[in-house]
Amino acid sequence: MSPSAPRHRLGRSVLDGTNSEVAVRLVSVNAFNLYDGDSPAAEERFARLEALVRGLDADVLAVQEIVAREPGPRDPDKRDLATTRLRRLAKAVDRQWKHRGEPMLALGGDIHHTALLWRDGVTPVPGTIGRFERADAGMWHSMVTCVFDLGGPRLRVGSVQLSRFDQAWGWSDAAQILRAMHRDDVPGFIGGGFNGVGATTVPTVDGDSHFYDHDPYLHQPWHPDHAYQFDEHGHLDRRVAIRLEHLGRMRDCARITGAPGPPPPGSTRPITTRPAASTAGTPPTTRPTPPSAASTSSTTPPSASAPTTRPSSSTSTTPPSRGRARPSAQVTTHVSGLTFGGPKGRTVS
């Protein structure tokens, strides 16, 4: 889409069959324990989050952390409870949530579950729903994907959540993401809680390169939660992002749009999936010496500024996604109001 071309929102003139290009707004929301609890304070938070999501006016919405626990003797089945809570969210934000009677939901291995919702006018393509769960795909949490008909162009969208505790398990989960998103020539976007730090590199003026996402743990007070993000050498573990962005040639939407700064691990953020033309240099591998073994027994809590591996707010809606954009696919994608698209991921304002 050229900067001078008129842009239309899905559901208006785009669907009249006269436009060859489609502008679509994709939003990814890590809802942080959505509908877990029924206290007045919890219900107030849920209402605020629903209002926030409704205001984002997404064409397709990827949600993580809908909570449904293992049932007690008289409780509903976990999948049934997750479905009920997805229905509640869909009603609150005025979006569709099931196709031909099937909820667009993937059950997580523990209490957190992923889902997709979409507005009227967007049509799920029959036979394209993919569910990746603990039992069949070995996912720590889960992932759900679907191809949507945007009134001509088609786009695969996914919602995923990876382990916050184990980057090695996340490496395996990343293979399932590649399996889901690279299975054909349909371009795609996946939003999720990746619980890790990106591995996209950018060139420097001296001909070297550096990571677009800096190491958020440098110069921060040590905390036990940080250990989940380190490898066996005490370095920041970027293996999941390396598999997706380097080996899988997916592209980080924040890099495409020029969004400033990385979110802390545990929050959400986008990643496209079009193969990159080249890899920008060799990633740096140095970091300060990790804490000694003696220091690991410290019980001092992290400072307020120390990154943790969980989102600190119910409004952590910055999308983290990975998708795939083919040069022939005339799809321009809005990520929480930001835009990426075109054969080379050119941003348009």
C-alpha beads as a LAMMPS data file, in Angstrom:
LAMMPS data file: protein, C-alpha beads

349 atoms
348 bonds

1 atom types
1 bond types

-500.0 500.0 xlo xhi
-500.0 500.0 ylo yhi
-500.0 500.0 zlo zhi

Masses

1 110.0

Atoms # bond

1 1 1 0.000 0.000 0.000
2 1 1 1.546 3.264 -1.038
3 1 1 1.494 6.217 1.386
4 1 1 -0.853 8.077 -0.973
5 1 1 -3.329 5.203 -1.347
6 1 1 -6.614 5.518 0.554
7 1 1 -6.870 3.192 3.529
8 1 1 -10.110 1.614 4.667
9 1 1 -11.023 -0.236 7.810
10 1 1 -12.324 -3.748 7.518
11 1 1 -16.096 -3.918 7.713
12 1 1 -16.623 -0.753 5.717
13 1 1 -15.783 -0.221 2.049
14 1 1 -13.141 -2.954 2.046
15 1 1 -15.761 -5.684 1.942
16 1 1 -17.611 -4.378 -1.107
17 1 1 -15.254 -6.234 -3.448
18 1 1 -13.774 -3.113 -5.041
19 1 1 -10.510 -2.966 -3.095
20 1 1 -7.484 -5.145 -3.789
21 1 1 -5.835 -4.187 -0.520
22 1 1 -7.167 -4.735 2.964
23 1 1 -6.297 -2.827 6.121
24 1 1 -6.871 -4.979 9.179
25 1 1 -6.233 -4.236 12.844
26 1 1 -4.743 -7.121 14.818
27 1 1 -4.424 -6.913 18.581
28 1 1 -2.764 -9.318 21.010
29 1 1 -3.687 -9.157 24.695
30 1 1 -2.057 -11.036 27.535
31 1 1 -4.963 -10.631 29.954
32 1 1 -3.038 -11.842 33.043
33 1 1 -5.249 -14.363 34.833
34 1 1 -8.464 -13.308 33.139
35 1 1 -11.601 -14.198 35.144
36 1 1 -9.609 -15.860 37.912
37 1 1 -11.488 -14.811 41.032
38 1 1 -14.795 -13.158 41.789
39 1 1 -13.919 -10.562 44.421
40 1 1 -15.113 -6.982 43.851
41 1 1 -11.528 -5.912 43.122
42 1 1 -11.074 -8.715 40.581
43 1 1 -14.374 -7.950 38.860
44 1 1 -13.424 -4.289 38.662
45 1 1 -10.126 -5.198 36.983
46 1 1 -11.887 -7.502 34.511
47 1 1 -14.327 -4.712 33.624
48 1 1 -11.468 -2.273 33.015
49 1 1 -9.677 -4.760 30.797
50 1 1 -12.857 -5.469 28.823
51 1 1 -13.340 -1.747 28.267
52 1 1 -9.725 -1.380 27.159
53 1 1 -9.984 -4.241 24.667
54 1 1 -13.320 -2.995 23.366
55 1 1 -11.754 0.411 22.744
56 1 1 -8.917 -1.118 20.695
57 1 1 -11.534 -2.076 18.103
58 1 1 -9.673 -5.125 16.800
59 1 1 -10.639 -6.918 13.626
60 1 1 -8.967 -10.047 14.988
61 1 1 -8.017 -10.408 18.642
62 1 1 -5.465 -12.865 20.066
63 1 1 -5.937 -13.449 23.801
64 1 1 -3.777 -15.289 26.292
65 1 1 -4.319 -16.247 29.939
66 1 1 -8.014 -17.008 30.071
67 1 1 -8.020 -18.963 33.320
68 1 1 -9.772 -22.271 33.939
69 1 1 -8.448 -24.641 36.596
70 1 1 -8.701 -28.384 37.004
71 1 1 -12.213 -29.075 38.307
72 1 1 -13.221 -30.262 41.720
73 1 1 -15.832 -33.015 42.163
74 1 1 -18.734 -30.640 41.474
75 1 1 -17.035 -28.153 39.188
76 1 1 -17.435 -27.911 35.399
77 1 1 -14.867 -29.535 33.122
78 1 1 -11.810 -27.325 32.533
79 1 1 -12.523 -26.970 28.811
80 1 1 -16.159 -26.152 29.484
81 1 1 -15.164 -23.485 32.002
82 1 1 -12.604 -21.978 29.617
83 1 1 -15.278 -21.886 26.910
84 1 1 -17.725 -20.151 29.240
85 1 1 -15.125 -17.504 30.065
86 1 1 -14.246 -17.004 26.418
87 1 1 -17.952 -16.481 25.710
88 1 1 -18.054 -13.881 28.491
89 1 1 -15.131 -11.973 26.982
90 1 1 -16.618 -12.137 23.483
91 1 1 -19.897 -10.700 24.707
92 1 1 -18.118 -7.929 26.620
93 1 1 -16.049 -6.819 23.601
94 1 1 -18.700 -7.558 20.940
95 1 1 -16.706 -10.097 18.926
96 1 1 -17.308 -13.557 17.514
97 1 1 -15.669 -16.504 19.272
98 1 1 -16.816 -19.742 17.657
99 1 1 -17.067 -21.079 14.123
100 1 1 -19.631 -23.718 13.178
101 1 1 -20.152 -24.397 16.857
102 1 1 -16.427 -24.729 17.635
103 1 1 -14.913 -22.241 20.109
104 1 1 -11.664 -20.738 18.842
105 1 1 -9.867 -21.905 21.977
106 1 1 -6.804 -24.020 22.814
107 1 1 -6.518 -25.518 26.274
108 1 1 -3.255 -24.944 28.122
109 1 1 -1.304 -27.546 30.023
110 1 1 -1.988 -25.785 33.321
111 1 1 -4.544 -23.030 34.036
112 1 1 -3.914 -20.547 31.202
113 1 1 -5.601 -20.865 27.816
114 1 1 -5.389 -19.069 24.451
115 1 1 -8.151 -17.891 22.125
116 1 1 -9.019 -15.902 19.004
117 1 1 -11.947 -13.524 18.527
118 1 1 -13.003 -11.568 15.444
119 1 1 -15.490 -8.958 14.285
120 1 1 -18.481 -9.517 12.014
121 1 1 -17.322 -9.334 8.404
122 1 1 -14.201 -11.400 9.045
123 1 1 -14.797 -15.035 8.126
124 1 1 -12.886 -18.063 9.425
125 1 1 -11.971 -20.349 6.531
126 1 1 -13.473 -23.798 7.141
127 1 1 -10.976 -26.499 8.001
128 1 1 -8.153 -24.116 8.986
129 1 1 -8.507 -24.007 12.784
130 1 1 -5.367 -25.349 14.448
131 1 1 -5.219 -26.269 18.140
132 1 1 -1.860 -27.027 19.708
133 1 1 -2.208 -28.244 23.278
134 1 1 -0.244 -30.226 25.863
135 1 1 -1.607 -33.650 24.928
136 1 1 -1.236 -33.504 21.145
137 1 1 1.576 -30.990 20.589
138 1 1 3.497 -30.979 23.877
139 1 1 2.928 -27.247 24.419
140 1 1 3.662 -25.824 27.858
141 1 1 0.559 -23.659 27.524
142 1 1 -1.185 -23.694 24.136
143 1 1 -1.668 -22.093 20.741
144 1 1 -4.691 -21.650 18.486
145 1 1 -4.527 -20.537 14.845
146 1 1 -6.999 -19.907 12.050
147 1 1 -7.008 -18.555 8.507
148 1 1 -9.414 -15.640 8.110
149 1 1 -10.988 -14.415 4.884
150 1 1 -10.717 -10.628 4.872
151 1 1 -13.012 -10.146 1.905
152 1 1 -10.560 -11.509 -0.668
153 1 1 -7.094 -11.702 0.896
154 1 1 -6.550 -14.344 3.544
155 1 1 -4.478 -14.115 6.703
156 1 1 -3.498 -16.735 9.266
157 1 1 -3.647 -15.406 12.818
158 1 1 -2.484 -17.192 15.944
159 1 1 -2.530 -16.734 19.710
160 1 1 0.173 -18.457 21.754
161 1 1 1.708 -18.519 25.210
162 1 1 5.102 -20.025 25.979
163 1 1 6.640 -21.154 29.259
164 1 1 7.815 -18.478 31.666
165 1 1 9.989 -21.018 33.476
166 1 1 11.857 -22.986 30.832
167 1 1 13.484 -21.599 27.678
168 1 1 14.343 -25.168 26.631
169 1 1 10.643 -26.038 26.593
170 1 1 10.052 -22.764 24.768
171 1 1 12.494 -23.938 22.076
172 1 1 10.260 -26.975 21.503
173 1 1 7.139 -24.804 21.522
174 1 1 8.773 -22.551 18.914
175 1 1 8.889 -25.546 16.561
176 1 1 5.109 -25.824 16.900
177 1 1 4.785 -22.127 16.033
178 1 1 6.825 -22.683 12.868
179 1 1 4.753 -25.779 12.090
180 1 1 1.539 -23.770 12.398
181 1 1 2.586 -20.585 10.639
182 1 1 4.813 -21.968 7.842
183 1 1 2.559 -24.782 6.675
184 1 1 1.550 -23.054 3.422
185 1 1 1.816 -19.759 1.548
186 1 1 -0.832 -17.876 3.539
187 1 1 0.747 -14.815 5.225
188 1 1 0.354 -14.656 8.963
189 1 1 0.630 -12.927 12.312
190 1 1 0.957 -14.523 15.722
191 1 1 0.486 -12.623 18.946
192 1 1 1.447 -14.070 22.275
193 1 1 3.104 -14.121 25.637
194 1 1 6.538 -15.315 24.533
195 1 1 8.105 -14.888 27.981
196 1 1 11.500 -14.116 26.511
197 1 1 13.598 -11.462 24.804
198 1 1 13.850 -10.955 21.048
199 1 1 16.856 -11.799 18.879
200 1 1 16.479 -9.400 15.953
201 1 1 19.749 -7.633 15.214
202 1 1 20.256 -4.206 13.644
203 1 1 23.397 -2.796 12.013
204 1 1 25.451 -0.079 13.672
205 1 1 27.235 2.819 11.993
206 1 1 30.618 1.112 12.462
207 1 1 29.506 -1.938 10.488
208 1 1 28.827 -4.106 13.512
209 1 1 25.387 -5.027 14.862
210 1 1 23.474 -5.156 18.126
211 1 1 20.245 -6.625 19.392
212 1 1 17.129 -4.531 18.829
213 1 1 15.908 -5.786 22.220
214 1 1 18.561 -4.977 24.788
215 1 1 19.287 -7.193 27.788
216 1 1 16.789 -5.920 30.407
217 1 1 18.633 -7.640 33.269
218 1 1 21.903 -5.750 32.937
219 1 1 22.598 -3.495 35.930
220 1 1 19.468 -4.696 37.719
221 1 1 19.351 -6.120 41.256
222 1 1 19.427 -9.897 41.080
223 1 1 16.201 -11.800 41.751
224 1 1 15.454 -15.560 41.607
225 1 1 12.921 -15.062 38.792
226 1 1 15.707 -13.786 36.546
227 1 1 17.297 -17.235 36.509
228 1 1 14.551 -18.473 34.186
229 1 1 15.886 -16.124 31.518
230 1 1 19.562 -17.189 31.722
231 1 1 21.336 -20.027 29.932
232 1 1 23.869 -22.406 31.474
233 1 1 26.626 -19.832 30.975
234 1 1 24.794 -17.073 32.794
235 1 1 23.941 -15.228 29.566
236 1 1 20.499 -13.988 28.569
237 1 1 18.824 -16.954 26.869
238 1 1 17.424 -15.869 23.498
239 1 1 17.121 -19.365 22.025
240 1 1 13.358 -19.188 21.455
241 1 1 13.616 -15.912 19.528
242 1 1 16.640 -17.216 17.610
243 1 1 14.624 -20.210 16.441
244 1 1 11.713 -18.018 15.378
245 1 1 13.496 -14.952 14.021
246 1 1 16.761 -16.376 12.663
247 1 1 16.093 -20.018 11.778
248 1 1 12.362 -19.557 11.106
249 1 1 12.817 -16.173 9.384
250 1 1 9.924 -14.615 11.296
251 1 1 10.074 -10.866 11.830
252 1 1 9.480 -8.896 14.975
253 1 1 6.630 -6.437 14.444
254 1 1 8.206 -3.981 16.853
255 1 1 11.282 -3.833 14.640
256 1 1 9.169 -3.434 11.499
257 1 1 7.180 -0.561 12.958
258 1 1 10.081 1.000 14.845
259 1 1 8.333 0.637 18.204
260 1 1 10.712 1.826 20.942
261 1 1 12.134 -0.417 23.611
262 1 1 11.430 -4.034 24.522
263 1 1 8.758 -5.037 27.004
264 1 1 9.886 -7.116 29.979
265 1 1 9.661 -10.887 29.532
266 1 1 6.155 -11.979 30.435
267 1 1 4.441 -9.179 28.566
268 1 1 3.179 -9.502 25.021
269 1 1 4.711 -8.180 21.810
270 1 1 4.426 -8.895 18.020
271 1 1 6.526 -10.826 15.534
272 1 1 5.789 -11.206 11.818
273 1 1 6.647 -14.233 9.780
274 1 1 7.903 -13.174 6.397
275 1 1 11.384 -14.592 5.646
276 1 1 13.959 -11.856 6.039
277 1 1 16.224 -11.008 3.136
278 1 1 19.360 -11.367 5.235
279 1 1 20.606 -11.752 8.778
280 1 1 22.108 -8.592 10.217
281 1 1 25.376 -9.758 11.704
282 1 1 26.344 -12.016 14.573
283 1 1 24.578 -11.454 17.892
284 1 1 26.782 -10.330 20.795
285 1 1 27.419 -12.959 23.446
286 1 1 28.926 -11.090 26.381
287 1 1 27.328 -10.099 29.639
288 1 1 28.545 -9.387 33.157
289 1 1 29.464 -12.351 35.336
290 1 1 26.297 -13.809 36.889
291 1 1 25.777 -13.798 40.655
292 1 1 27.915 -16.245 42.607
293 1 1 26.352 -19.395 44.007
294 1 1 26.367 -17.822 47.438
295 1 1 24.264 -14.912 46.234
296 1 1 21.498 -17.168 44.973
297 1 1 20.200 -17.592 48.497
298 1 1 19.370 -13.920 48.779
299 1 1 15.792 -13.170 49.757
300 1 1 15.935 -9.482 48.905
301 1 1 12.984 -8.656 46.616
302 1 1 13.669 -6.933 43.294
303 1 1 13.448 -3.183 43.114
304 1 1 10.446 -1.576 41.498
305 1 1 12.439 -1.091 38.324
306 1 1 13.759 -4.645 38.107
307 1 1 12.280 -6.628 35.221
308 1 1 10.347 -9.702 36.214
309 1 1 8.942 -12.568 34.206
310 1 1 5.301 -11.617 34.702
311 1 1 3.284 -8.651 33.465
312 1 1 2.694 -6.166 36.246
313 1 1 -0.556 -4.786 34.931
314 1 1 -3.850 -6.040 33.632
315 1 1 -3.464 -3.682 30.703
316 1 1 -0.369 -5.254 29.143
317 1 1 -1.724 -5.244 25.619
318 1 1 1.394 -4.473 23.626
319 1 1 1.256 -7.102 20.905
320 1 1 4.014 -9.712 20.534
321 1 1 3.470 -11.493 17.332
322 1 1 4.917 -13.473 14.598
323 1 1 3.391 -13.745 11.230
324 1 1 4.233 -14.296 7.675
325 1 1 3.959 -11.774 4.846
326 1 1 4.500 -12.910 1.274
327 1 1 5.422 -10.286 -1.354
328 1 1 2.340 -11.256 -3.370
329 1 1 -0.039 -10.890 -0.433
330 1 1 -1.709 -7.490 -0.505
331 1 1 -2.393 -7.296 3.196
332 1 1 -1.538 -4.376 5.428
333 1 1 -1.679 -5.161 9.114
334 1 1 -2.348 -2.851 12.029
335 1 1 -0.865 -4.026 15.313
336 1 1 -2.518 -2.185 18.182
337 1 1 -2.713 0.871 15.965
338 1 1 0.733 0.397 14.410
339 1 1 1.141 -0.660 10.801
340 1 1 3.374 -3.110 9.038
341 1 1 3.014 -4.591 5.596
342 1 1 4.176 -4.734 2.036
343 1 1 6.846 -6.936 0.466
344 1 1 9.620 -5.426 2.597
345 1 1 7.652 -4.704 5.754
346 1 1 7.569 -0.975 4.925
347 1 1 5.741 1.061 7.509
348 1 1 3.034 3.417 6.344
349 1 1 1.600 6.308 8.336

Bonds

1 1 1 2
2 1 2 3
3 1 3 4
4 1 4 5
5 1 5 6
6 1 6 7
7 1 7 8
8 1 8 9
9 1 9 10
10 1 10 11
11 1 11 12
12 1 12 13
13 1 13 14
14 1 14 15
15 1 15 16
16 1 16 17
17 1 17 18
18 1 18 19
19 1 19 20
20 1 20 21
21 1 21 22
22 1 22 23
23 1 23 24
24 1 24 25
25 1 25 26
26 1 26 27
27 1 27 28
28 1 28 29
29 1 29 30
30 1 30 31
31 1 31 32
32 1 32 33
33 1 33 34
34 1 34 35
35 1 35 36
36 1 36 37
37 1 37 38
38 1 38 39
39 1 39 40
40 1 40 41
41 1 41 42
42 1 42 43
43 1 43 44
44 1 44 45
45 1 45 46
46 1 46 47
47 1 47 48
48 1 48 49
49 1 49 50
50 1 50 51
51 1 51 52
52 1 52 53
53 1 53 54
54 1 54 55
55 1 55 56
56 1 56 57
57 1 57 58
58 1 58 59
59 1 59 60
60 1 60 61
61 1 61 62
62 1 62 63
63 1 63 64
64 1 64 65
65 1 65 66
66 1 66 67
67 1 67 68
68 1 68 69
69 1 69 70
70 1 70 71
71 1 71 72
72 1 72 73
73 1 73 74
74 1 74 75
75 1 75 76
76 1 76 77
77 1 77 78
78 1 78 79
79 1 79 80
80 1 80 81
81 1 81 82
82 1 82 83
83 1 83 84
84 1 84 85
85 1 85 86
86 1 86 87
87 1 87 88
88 1 88 89
89 1 89 90
90 1 90 91
91 1 91 92
92 1 92 93
93 1 93 94
94 1 94 95
95 1 95 96
96 1 96 97
97 1 97 98
98 1 98 99
99 1 99 100
100 1 100 101
101 1 101 102
102 1 102 103
103 1 103 104
104 1 104 105
105 1 105 106
106 1 106 107
107 1 107 108
108 1 108 109
109 1 109 110
110 1 110 111
111 1 111 112
112 1 112 113
113 1 113 114
114 1 114 115
115 1 115 116
116 1 116 117
117 1 117 118
118 1 118 119
119 1 119 120
120 1 120 121
121 1 121 122
122 1 122 123
123 1 123 124
124 1 124 125
125 1 125 126
126 1 126 127
127 1 127 128
128 1 128 129
129 1 129 130
130 1 130 131
131 1 131 132
132 1 132 133
133 1 133 134
134 1 134 135
135 1 135 136
136 1 136 137
137 1 137 138
138 1 138 139
139 1 139 140
140 1 140 141
141 1 141 142
142 1 142 143
143 1 143 144
144 1 144 145
145 1 145 146
146 1 146 147
147 1 147 148
148 1 148 149
149 1 149 150
150 1 150 151
151 1 151 152
152 1 152 153
153 1 153 154
154 1 154 155
155 1 155 156
156 1 156 157
157 1 157 158
158 1 158 159
159 1 159 160
160 1 160 161
161 1 161 162
162 1 162 163
163 1 163 164
164 1 164 165
165 1 165 166
166 1 166 167
167 1 167 168
168 1 168 169
169 1 169 170
170 1 170 171
171 1 171 172
172 1 172 173
173 1 173 174
174 1 174 175
175 1 175 176
176 1 176 177
177 1 177 178
178 1 178 179
179 1 179 180
180 1 180 181
181 1 181 182
182 1 182 183
183 1 183 184
184 1 184 185
185 1 185 186
186 1 186 187
187 1 187 188
188 1 188 189
189 1 189 190
190 1 190 191
191 1 191 192
192 1 192 193
193 1 193 194
194 1 194 195
195 1 195 196
196 1 196 197
197 1 197 198
198 1 198 199
199 1 199 200
200 1 200 201
201 1 201 202
202 1 202 203
203 1 203 204
204 1 204 205
205 1 205 206
206 1 206 207
207 1 207 208
208 1 208 209
209 1 209 210
210 1 210 211
211 1 211 212
212 1 212 213
213 1 213 214
214 1 214 215
215 1 215 216
216 1 216 217
217 1 217 218
218 1 218 219
219 1 219 220
220 1 220 221
221 1 221 222
222 1 222 223
223 1 223 224
224 1 224 225
225 1 225 226
226 1 226 227
227 1 227 228
228 1 228 229
229 1 229 230
230 1 230 231
231 1 231 232
232 1 232 233
233 1 233 234
234 1 234 235
235 1 235 236
236 1 236 237
237 1 237 238
238 1 238 239
239 1 239 240
240 1 240 241
241 1 241 242
242 1 242 243
243 1 243 244
244 1 244 245
245 1 245 246
246 1 246 247
247 1 247 248
248 1 248 249
249 1 249 250
250 1 250 251
251 1 251 252
252 1 252 253
253 1 253 254
254 1 254 255
255 1 255 256
256 1 256 257
257 1 257 258
258 1 258 259
259 1 259 260
260 1 260 261
261 1 261 262
262 1 262 263
263 1 263 264
264 1 264 265
265 1 265 266
266 1 266 267
267 1 267 268
268 1 268 269
269 1 269 270
270 1 270 271
271 1 271 272
272 1 272 273
273 1 273 274
274 1 274 275
275 1 275 276
276 1 276 277
277 1 277 278
278 1 278 279
279 1 279 280
280 1 280 281
281 1 281 282
282 1 282 283
283 1 283 284
284 1 284 285
285 1 285 286
286 1 286 287
287 1 287 288
288 1 288 289
289 1 289 290
290 1 290 291
291 1 291 292
292 1 292 293
293 1 293 294
294 1 294 295
295 1 295 296
296 1 296 297
297 1 297 298
298 1 298 299
299 1 299 300
300 1 300 301
301 1 301 302
302 1 302 303
303 1 303 304
304 1 304 305
305 1 305 306
306 1 306 307
307 1 307 308
308 1 308 309
309 1 309 310
310 1 310 311
311 1 311 312
312 1 312 313
313 1 313 314
314 1 314 315
315 1 315 316
316 1 316 317
317 1 317 318
318 1 318 319
319 1 319 320
320 1 320 321
321 1 321 322
322 1 322 323
323 1 323 324
324 1 324 325
325 1 325 326
326 1 326 327
327 1 327 328
328 1 328 329
329 1 329 330
330 1 330 331
331 1 331 332
332 1 332 333
333 1 333 334
334 1 334 335
335 1 335 336
336 1 336 337
337 1 337 338
338 1 338 339
339 1 339 340
340 1 340 341
341 1 341 342
342 1 342 343
343 1 343 344
344 1 344 345
345 1 345 346
346 1 346 347
347 1 347 348
348 1 348 349
